[in-house]
């Protein structure tokens, strides 16, 4: 479960995925854009922060 706390979104290597990080640089969430346009093709991206790697 992702935390509800202050943070900002930053770009990832995938144009459809934005990563939300807190002020410490820790991943606290993500947003997948234009989901309905993606159809049945899977979205795969590795989100990284200072402490660990999170796979979506």
Backbone as a ProteinNet text record, in pm:
[ID]
protein_1_A
[PRIMARY]
XXXXXXXXXXXXXXXXXXXXXXXXXXXXXXXXXXXXXXXXXXXXXXXXXXXXXXXX
[TERTIARY]
84.6	0	89	54.2	132.7	83.9	176	145.8	76.8	-11.5	-70.3	11	101	183.9	226.4	280.8	323.6	433.6	429.7	531.5	509	581.9	567.9	586.1	532.8	545.9	666.4	735	846	832.9	892.6	885.9	962.6	921.3	993.2	1033.3	1097.4	1136.9	1016.4	900.9	777.3	690	652.8	573.4	437.9	387.9	256.3	260.4	380	392.1	465	402.5	464.5	486.6	603.1	638	619.4	551.4	536	638.6	718.1	820.2	799.3	843.1	834.8	961.8	975.1	1089.7	1221.5	1215.3	1335.3	1375.9	1292.4	1321.1	1266.9	1188.3	1131.4	1004.6	987	866.3	747.6	644.5	523.8	399.8	416.5	303.6	341.5	244.8	266.9	133.1	138.2	17.8	39	-60	-54.4	-150.7	-97.8	-175.3	-232.6	-347	-410	-430.7	-478.3	-497.6	-592.5	-700.7	-799.6	-742.3	-641.2	-579.3	-479.4	-436.4	-335.8	-392.8	-523.2	-584.7	-537.8	-508.3	-469.5	-318.1	-241.1	-96.2	-49.2	37.4	83	179.3	181.8	275.4	374.3	501.6	604.4	712.3	747.6	851.3	910.9	1037.6	1103.9	1113.7	1060.7	1070.9	1183.2	1272.8	1386.7	1389.6	1436.5	1461.9	1590.1	1621.8	1747.1	1756	1642.3	1644.9	1626	1542	1512.3	1456.1	1443.1	1381	1242.1	1142.5	1004	960	911.4	862	711.1	657.9	513.4	465.8
-117.7	0	123.9	218.9	341	441.4	521.9	621.3	743.5	804.1	932.9	1040.3	1102.5	1208.7	1303.6	1416.3	1516.7	1460.8	1498	1453	1516.7	1470.4	1523	1408.7	1429.5	1329.4	1360.9	1255.8	1273.7	1171.6	1203.1	1117.9	988.9	885.1	757.6	729.6	616.5	579.6	548.8	522.7	494.4	619.4	672.2	795.1	783.1	661.4	640.6	633.2	629.9	610.6	728.7	786.4	891.9	836.2	857.3	808.2	920.5	891.9	991.5	961.9	1063.5	1049.6	1155.2	1123.2	1222.5	1307.6	1396.7	1487.2	1416.2	1292.9	1213.2	1135	1138.9	1064.3	923.1	888.5	754.5	745	634.1	612.7	595.6	676.8	666.5	639.8	630.6	600.8	614.7	591.4	606.9	631.2	681.9	708.1	654.3	580.7	529.8	613.5	680.9	771.3	700	748.5	699	547.4	494.2	349.7	295.3	365.7	315.9	306.5	384.4	380.5	265.9	207.5	101.8	-32.8	-49.9	-176.5	-289.8	-403.1	-519.6	-536.3	-445	-457.1	-423.5	-508	-485.4	-366.9	-305.5	-197	-250.1	-240.1	-288.2	-181.2	-149.9	-50	-74.3	-48.5	-58.8	80.9	98.6	225.8	212.6	309	301.3	422	399.8	510.7	481.5	565	551.8	421.1	369.5	255.8	120.8	113.7	-14.7	4.7	-105.4	-103.1	-162.3	-96.9	-142.3	-174.9	-295.7	-331.9	-326.3	-270.6	-255.5	-355.6
0	0	0	-80.8	-85.7	18.3	65.2	168.1	109	188.9	150.8	221.8	147.2	203.4	92.3	131.9	35.3	-53.3	-177.5	-270.9	-406.3	-502.8	-637.9	-737.5	-858.4	-963.5	-1049.7	-1092.6	-1185.4	-1297.7	-1410.6	-1527.4	-1505.2	-1577.7	-1579.2	-1723.3	-1746.5	-1882.7	-1971	-1909.5	-1983	-1979.6	-2096	-2103.5	-2034.3	-2016	-1955.9	-1803.4	-1743.8	-1599	-1535.5	-1433.3	-1353.3	-1212.7	-1156.8	-1023.7	-921.8	-810.6	-704	-595.5	-562.2	-458.9	-351.3	-229.5	-122.2	-124	-28.3	-26.1	1.6	53.3	76.8	-48	-152.5	-274.4	-274.5	-173.7	-164.2	-247.8	-317.3	-396.7	-303.4	-325	-242.1	-327	-457.6	-544.2	-690.1	-775.1	-917.5	-984.6	-1105.5	-1183	-1323.2	-1373.8	-1510.5	-1593.4	-1693.3	-1776.7	-1898.7	-1946.1	-2069.5	-2067.7	-1956.9	-1941.7	-2047.7	-2073.6	-2170.5	-2311.6	-2342.3	-2474.8	-2489.2	-2379.1	-2382.3	-2426.6	-2414.8	-2453.4	-2364.3	-2423.9	-2344.6	-2334.2	-2391.5	-2382.2	-2240.7	-2182.8	-2045.2	-2035.2	-1918.1	-1889.1	-1786.8	-1816.7	-1725.7	-1712	-1587.2	-1562.1	-1423.7	-1408.9	-1279.2	-1219.5	-1099.3	-1028.3	-926.9	-924.9	-833.9	-742.6	-619.3	-528.5	-452.4	-356.9	-282.4	-204	-155.6	-65.7	-134.3	-237.3	-298	-437.9	-509	-640.5	-627.8	-686.4	-681.1	-822	-845.8	-978.5	-979.3	-1085.6	-1102.7	-1204.1
[MASK]
++++++++++++++++++++++++++++++++++++++++++++++++++++++++

